[in-house]
Structures are given as C-alpha cells and as structure tokens.
Amino acid sequence: MADHIVAGSDVGVHATLAPDTADTITYEHVPSSVEILNRTGSDAIYVAVDGSDATVGGANCHVLPAAICALKLAVTQFGTRTGEAIHVSLISESAEDYSVSRA
C-alpha cells in the first residue's frame, strides 16, 4: 500500500498500483472535484471515496474499466471527510499506471 499526500497547491499524484494493493491519496485542501485516470488501461481500477480502502469489485467502489479512461467525481460525492482532507483509495488486480488530480 502506498500513501500519497497532495499538499497545498499541488495538483495530484501520478503513480503505478502494485497488483491487489490499495493506494490512498489524501488531499489536504479540498478541491471542488477530482479526476482519476487509468493510464495503462489493461485492467480495471476500483475507486473508493467513502473513507474505506478500495477492494477489487467492491460494492462501495466506482470503477474505471480496462481501457484508457477517466472518471471525474465532485467532492460532494465523497462520503467521508476528515477535517479539511479528502481520501481517494485505488486498487487493481494488476499493475496499472494512474493519475489522480484536481479537476
């Protein structure tokens, strides 16, 4: 599991998921929306924004299909906030390149 912090005016995170291992991205300052991009597109990426860790096929997760694609979520769709921070959790069954950025 990798934890990434997006501080201040930073835009986001560009990284690679390890297979079956969740990454968590924390925005210290709440943006109005967040865009998640599946840059590899060889497998689906599951996204949890309710404060829990994402799970493959999780009922609480949004999904980016096995394609190069993006998902934009308004912060009002996030179920849990911790103070001024929001959390995005991602997981895939294989190594996938992704980006999470302010939108």
HELIX and SHEET records of a PDB file:
HELIX    1   1 VAL A   75  GLN A   77  5                                   3    
SHEET    1   A 5 ALA A   2  VAL A   6  0                                        
SHEET    2   A 5 ASP A  23  TYR A  27  1                                        
SHEET    3   A 5 ALA A  85  ILE A  91 -1                                        
SHEET    4   A 5 ILE A  45  ALA A  48 -1                                        
SHEET    5   A 5 HIS A  62  LEU A  64 -1                                        
SHEET    1   B 4 ALA A   2  VAL A   6  0                                        
SHEET    2   B 4 ASP A  23  TYR A  27  1                                        
SHEET    3   B 4 ALA A  85  ILE A  91 -1                                        
SHEET    4   B 4 ARG A  81  THR A  82 -1                                        
SHEET    1   C 4 GLY A  12  THR A  16  0                                        
SHEET    2   C 4 ASP A  97  ARG A 102 -1                                        
SHEET    3   C 4 SER A  33  ASN A  38 -1                                        
SHEET    4   C 4 CYS A  69  ALA A  74 -1                                        
END                                                                             
